[in-house]
Amino acid sequence: MRIDLFLKQSRIVKRRTLAKQMCDGGFVFLNDSKAKAQSNVKVNDIITIYFPSKKVVYKVLGLPEKVINKSQSPLLYDILSEEFYEK
């Protein structure tokens, strides 16, 4: 599954176009390498995202086979760490 689609379906990012822009801008890393929007995600991969106010590291626990509802989306990933930036 493409990383931009995973980020959207897992509801880590609200829109797929935003996920693509984040990948193209160098804010998304897959297993410590810069991720392109078309990079494939597998179970147990590590995704690091640099948001404007924080850095979050996720572990992929599952891949959705179809569109899932909001209550099931947190089951797709585990948050390994979350660091907030100082202002």
C-alpha positions in Angstrom: 0.0 0.0 0.0 1.3 3.5 -0.9 2.4 5.6 2.1 0.2 8.5 1.2 -2.9 6.3 1.1 -2.0 4.6 4.4 -1.6 8.0 6.1 -5.0 9.1 4.9 -6.8 5.8 5.6 -5.3 5.5 9.1 -6.4 9.1 9.7 -2.9 10.3 10.7 -3.2 12.9 7.9 -6.7 14.3 6.9 -6.2 14.3 3.1 -4.2 12.2 0.7 -3.0 15.3 -1.1 -1.6 16.7 2.1 0.1 13.4 2.7 1.7 13.6 -0.7 2.8 17.2 -0.1 4.4 16.1 3.2 6.2 13.3 1.5 7.4 15.5 -1.4 8.5 18.2 1.1 10.7 15.7 3.0 8.7 15.6 6.2 7.9 11.8 6.1 10.5 9.1 6.6 10.0 5.4 6.1 12.5 3.2 8.0 14.9 6.1 8.3 14.8 7.0 4.6 12.9 9.9 3.0 9.6 8.6 1.7 8.1 9.4 -1.6 4.3 9.4 -1.8 4.4 6.1 -3.9 6.7 4.3 -1.3 5.2 1.0 -0.2 4.3 0.4 3.4 4.4 -3.0 5.0 3.5 -4.3 8.5 6.2 -3.5 11.1 7.6 -0.5 9.1 8.5 2.6 11.0 7.1 5.9 9.8 8.5 9.2 11.2 6.6 12.4 10.5 7.8 15.9 11.2 4.7 18.0 11.8 5.0 21.8 12.4 4.9 21.4 16.2 6.0 17.9 16.8 7.8 14.8 15.6 5.9 11.5 15.8 7.2 8.0 15.2 4.7 5.3 14.2 4.9 1.5 13.8 2.6 0.0 11.2 0.5 -2.8 12.8 -1.8 -3.5 9.9 -2.9 -2.4 6.4 -6.5 -1.8 5.6 -7.9 -3.9 2.7 -10.8 -1.5 2.3 -12.0 1.8 3.7 -12.4 1.5 7.5 -14.3 3.6 10.0 -12.9 6.1 12.4 -12.9 3.8 15.4 -10.8 1.2 13.7 -8.1 3.5 12.3 -6.0 3.6 15.6 -5.6 -0.2 15.3 -3.5 0.2 12.2 -0.5 1.8 14.0 1.2 2.3 17.3 2.8 5.6 18.4 6.4 4.8 19.5 7.4 8.3 20.4 6.2 11.9 20.2 8.4 14.9 20.7 7.1 18.4 20.9 9.2 21.4 19.7 9.8 24.3 21.9 8.6 27.7 20.8 
